[in-house]
Amino acid sequence: MAAVGALSLSSSSSFFLANPSSRLSSLRRIPFVQTSCSSSSSSSSSSTEFKITFAPSPPKTLVPDPSPRDTSGPPIPFLIPWIVRDENGGLKLQATPPVGFLQATTKNDKSRKNKISSLPTSAPKHSKAARRFYNQNIREPQRLSKVLAAAGVASRRSSEDLIFGGKVTVNGSVCTAPQTRVDLSKDSIYVNGNRLSKKFPPKLYFAVNKPKGYICSNGDEEKSVVSLFDDYWKSWNKLNPGIPKPRLFTVGRLDVATTGLIIVTNDGDFAQQLSHPSSKFLKEYIASIEGVVHRKHLVSMSEGTAVDGVHCIPDSVELLPSQPDVTRPRLRIVVHEGRNHEVRELIRNSGLQLHSLKRVRIGGFRLPSDLGLGKYMELKEQDLKQFGGKIQLSRT
């Protein structure tokens, strides 16, 4: 057995001597080896025992940086070298980008901003074909009374009276329930034997300079605000063939003796938004006063007065400067509730006598100075936006 061990050791030694690279790599993997040998003999056999132990690896010590950086100061900027050509055409390095590169970058940024600012901000208008498809396939059925009012037959309340009176038929059957859901594009509706057109009239909006003596009634009175449009209807059928004539009505009311701005439309939703007290649209009036206006009168008006059991306080009361062509003092009074006779009650309870009253503004829309008494102007979408608030227009 000892001979075999000696042979193994001698062969291993000769291998390491013949291959020094293998010897070095082995030494790198096994840093230090301790061996011990002991032998014992017995009656039957003899054996040799080897005890091999590995020394622990020496601790690694980190060598500190001989020149530590000062982290208290500002960080060192990361510089990118630029390779550019000099005046002679040779290449050189510099720390800043070329001037031409900066100019081109600035120009591209400006053009990009111009493209972004030129993008449309308003909602796109749908084509006639798209609106027709929506009306025929997607529009939900509406109440019969609302459809009759939108079609220009009568007001919603008068339409309900027609339905209750059995004057309306739907698909050949008499309908006496105003809440019946119908679709004008699909259902056949007759009123007093006349078939209702499949087309809704367009939504119209007008600003009227109401004259004195005209009433804000939706009936057929001779001196109503709606009667000022008689000449407008004479050319309707010629300019709008096949389209039913819309039924106009006033938004809110003005006293018969009050002149100035009144809105006329056939859009019930728009009228509700403009006249509802929750909208709180400011309304401005110019009042001509008989006599002299003192400070106590202004204080009394600013404290408010009771109208229909409700204490109403104006938003502002102001005495306008005198003008050479105006003999009477004028007051600018702004209110937001718009209760019946509110401005007149404010003036009367302050001890003043009213000569004339004119409304000149609703919300942000002011009566045009060149619009004469009894005249009207059609309002476009840009004009309607001047009212302010969250006015939403109906689309047909």
Secondary structure in CASP SS format (residue, H / E / C, confidence):
PFRMAT SS
TARGET T0000
AUTHOR 0000-0000-0000
METHOD secondary structure of the structure
MODEL  1
M C 1.00
A H 1.00
A H 1.00
V H 1.00
G H 1.00
A H 1.00
L H 1.00
S H 1.00
L H 1.00
S H 1.00
S H 1.00
S H 1.00
S H 1.00
S H 1.00
F H 1.00
F H 1.00
L H 1.00
A H 1.00
N C 1.00
P H 1.00
S H 1.00
S H 1.00
R H 1.00
L H 1.00
S H 1.00
S H 1.00
L H 1.00
R H 1.00
R H 1.00
I C 1.00
P C 1.00
F C 1.00
V E 1.00
Q E 1.00
T E 1.00
S E 1.00
C E 1.00
S E 1.00
S E 1.00
S E 1.00
S E 1.00
S C 1.00
S C 1.00
S C 1.00
S C 1.00
S E 1.00
S E 1.00
T E 1.00
E E 1.00
F E 1.00
K E 1.00
I E 1.00
T E 1.00
F E 1.00
A C 1.00
P C 1.00
S C 1.00
P C 1.00
P C 1.00
K C 1.00
T C 1.00
L C 1.00
V C 1.00
P C 1.00
D C 1.00
P C 1.00
S C 1.00
P C 1.00
R C 1.00
D C 1.00
T C 1.00
S C 1.00
G C 1.00
P C 1.00
P C 1.00
I C 1.00
P C 1.00
F C 1.00
L C 1.00
I C 1.00
P C 1.00
W E 1.00
I E 1.00
V E 1.00
R E 1.00
D C 1.00
E C 1.00
N C 1.00
G C 1.00
G C 1.00
L E 1.00
K E 1.00
L E 1.00
Q E 1.00
A C 1.00
T C 1.00
P C 1.00
P C 1.00
V H 1.00
G H 1.00
F H 1.00
L H 1.00
Q H 1.00
A H 1.00
T H 1.00
T H 1.00
K H 1.00
N H 1.00
D H 1.00
K H 1.00
S H 1.00
R H 1.00
K H 1.00
N H 1.00
K H 1.00
I H 1.00
S H 1.00
S C 1.00
L C 1.00
P C 1.00
T C 1.00
S C 1.00
A C 1.00
P C 1.00
K C 1.00
H C 1.00
S C 1.00
K H 1.00
A H 1.00
A H 1.00
R H 1.00
R H 1.00
F H 1.00
Y H 1.00
N H 1.00
Q H 1.00
N H 1.00
I C 1.00
R C 1.00
E C 1.00
P C 1.00
Q E 1.00
R E 1.00
L H 1.00
S H 1.00
K H 1.00
V H 1.00
L H 1.00
A H 1.00
A H 1.00
A C 1.00
G C 1.00
V C 1.00
A C 1.00
S C 1.00
R H 1.00
R H 1.00
S H 1.00
S H 1.00
E H 1.00
D H 1.00
L H 1.00
I H 1.00
F H 1.00
G C 1.00
G C 1.00
K C 1.00
V E 1.00
T E 1.00
V E 1.00
N C 1.00
G C 1.00
S E 1.00
V E 1.00
C C 1.00
T C 1.00
A C 1.00
P C 1.00
Q C 1.00
T C 1.00
R E 1.00
V E 1.00
D C 1.00
L C 1.00
S C 1.00
K C 1.00
D C 1.00
S C 1.00
I E 1.00
Y E 1.00
V E 1.00
N C 1.00
G C 1.00
N E 1.00
R E 1.00
L C 1.00
S C 1.00
K C 1.00
K C 1.00
F C 1.00
P C 1.00
P C 1.00
K C 1.00
L C 1.00
Y E 1.00
F E 1.00
A E 1.00
V E 1.00
N E 1.00
K E 1.00
P C 1.00
K C 1.00
G C 1.00
Y C 1.00
I E 1.00
C C 1.00
S C 1.00
N C 1.00
G C 1.00
D C 1.00
E C 1.00
E C 1.00
K C 1.00
S E 1.00
V H 1.00
V H 1.00
S H 1.00
L H 1.00
F H 1.00
D H 1.00
D H 1.00
Y H 1.00
W H 1.00
K H 1.00
S C 1.00
W H 1.00
N H 1.00
K H 1.00
L H 1.00
N C 1.00
P C 1.00
G C 1.00
I C 1.00
P C 1.00
K C 1.00
P C 1.00
R C 1.00
L C 1.00
F E 1.00
T E 1.00
V E 1.00
G C 1.00
R C 1.00
L C 1.00
D C 1.00
V C 1.00
A C 1.00
T C 1.00
T E 1.00
G E 1.00
L E 1.00
I E 1.00
I E 1.00
V E 1.00
T E 1.00
N C 1.00
D C 1.00
G H 1.00
D H 1.00
F H 1.00
A H 1.00
Q H 1.00
Q H 1.00
L H 1.00
S H 1.00
H C 1.00
P H 1.00
S H 1.00
S H 1.00
K C 1.00
F C 1.00
L C 1.00
K E 1.00
E E 1.00
Y E 1.00
I E 1.00
A E 1.00
S E 1.00
I E 1.00
E E 1.00
G C 1.00
V C 1.00
V C 1.00
H C 1.00
R H 1.00
K H 1.00
H H 1.00
L H 1.00
V H 1.00
S H 1.00
M H 1.00
S H 1.00
E C 1.00
G C 1.00
T E 1.00
A E 1.00
V E 1.00
D C 1.00
G C 1.00
V E 1.00
H E 1.00
C E 1.00
I C 1.00
P C 1.00
D C 1.00
S E 1.00
V E 1.00
E E 1.00
L E 1.00
L C 1.00
P C 1.00
S C 1.00
Q C 1.00
P C 1.00
D C 1.00
V C 1.00
T C 1.00
R C 1.00
P C 1.00
R E 1.00
L E 1.00
R E 1.00
I E 1.00
V E 1.00
V E 1.00
H C 1.00
E C 1.00
G C 1.00
R C 1.00
N C 1.00
H C 1.00
E H 1.00
V H 1.00
R H 1.00
E H 1.00
L H 1.00
I H 1.00
R H 1.00
N H 1.00
S C 1.00
G C 1.00
L C 1.00
Q E 1.00
L E 1.00
H E 1.00
S E 1.00
L E 1.00
K E 1.00
R E 1.00
V E 1.00
R E 1.00
I E 1.00
G C 1.00
G C 1.00
F E 1.00
R E 1.00
L C 1.00
P C 1.00
S C 1.00
D C 1.00
L C 1.00
G C 1.00
L C 1.00
G C 1.00
K C 1.00
Y E 1.00
M E 1.00
E E 1.00
L C 1.00
K C 1.00
E H 1.00
Q H 1.00
D H 1.00
L H 1.00
K H 1.00
Q C 1.00
F C 1.00
G C 1.00
G C 1.00
K C 1.00
I C 1.00
Q C 1.00
L C 1.00
S C 1.00
R C 1.00
T C 1.00
END
